[in-house]
């Protein structure tokens, strides 16, 4: 049996009246290796190599950019879904009720142009186990040499 998890990509920004706007772009269920140092660590490494933008700049480099939360969500699905099974899109109302052991929220803030990860463990109750940048996630969950 796998370690089940799900991801949500959520975009935040302040509108012209300084009211916080939140958009949920996706809920993606993953059947296997969802413990923090499994595929979530790979996702955090990938995210830490990219930049959030609001509008695609003219460029010649191949640096990873995310043009907001919707762009990041699409790239994440493309990165994770390589074959039949294992990765599924699901309605948000099912998230956390599909036997997941972990939930991962990827928050894209357009005002600050940054990314935050919030991780929850769901064994007996929902417990936040991490909140920070993708780089901080890597530092926290990267296996140490003596592990």
Order of alpha helices (4+ residues) and beta strands (2+ residues): beta-beta-alpha-beta-beta-alpha-beta-beta-beta-beta-alpha
